[in-house]
Amino acid sequence: MIGEWLRNAGAVTVLTGAGISTESGIPDFRGPQGVWTKDPQAAAMSTIDVYLADPAVRRRAWRSRRDHPAWGAEPNAGHRALVDLERTGRLRAIVTQNIDGLHQKAGSDPDLVIEVHGTMLEAECLGCGRRTPMPEVLARVDQGEEDPPCAECGGIQKSATISFGQALKPDVFAAAERAARGCDLFLAVGSSLGVQPAAGLCMEAVESGARLVIINAQETPYDRLADAIVREPIGTVLPTLVSDTC
């Protein structure tokens, strides 16, 4: 059924969450083995007010960035399946909540990947806005700078990601909304659909006439809207569905 929808779709938009990267060894946040499930205090590193106010939180955040498993991670079969979908000409966009860059590393066209929560591959100064490749800043951490300031203005730096309390980039989210409204099939893959406004893209798609398919291990708040729900491992089911369209 889903394979038939994919074959007949003129435009497919995919929303990906942390669940697509767990098979690459990157833990999610809210799952049974999630980062915040196992260590609730870790969420403070992703809360902008706390991050700005507490140097100890910033120091912990820089250690966490340096040791993040994404640096050694490789794309998995789920990421590669979306590259295959792109090659069919049906893919409208990949809207991702992930910050790990694995879609691009797998071979997805960067112009089709909309990173609504930013990227961990760059650091951003919260004062002057300067962007620096993250490895350059992490090298300073390795050299003993526990909370490296901006090389331009001396301001506080963090990863170029959206923390709790920060607004999404308006132009980036506008592109995500256009992708949701401009498809006839919307796949939500590996997302708990618990974080707004990204989760609300499901409703945007449905209200614009698209079918909604949710591929996720756990229940989500949008299951009631879905035309189909799949609980199988993403790295197994996504390649199978896409291969049926080729």
Buried (B, 14 or more C-beta within 10 A) or exposed (E): EBEEBBEEBEBBBBBBBBBBBBBBEBBBBBBEEBBBBEEEEBBBBBBBEBBBEBEEBBBBBBBBBBEBEBBEBEBBBBBBBBBBBBEBEBBBBBBBBBBBBBBBBBBBEEEBBBBBBBBBBBBBBBBEEBEBEBEEBBEBBEEEBEBBBBBEEEBBBBBBBBBEEBEBBEEBBEBBBBBBBBBBBBBBBBBBBBBEEBBBBBBBBBEBEBBBBBBBBBEBEBBEBBBEBBEEBBBBBBBEBBEEBE
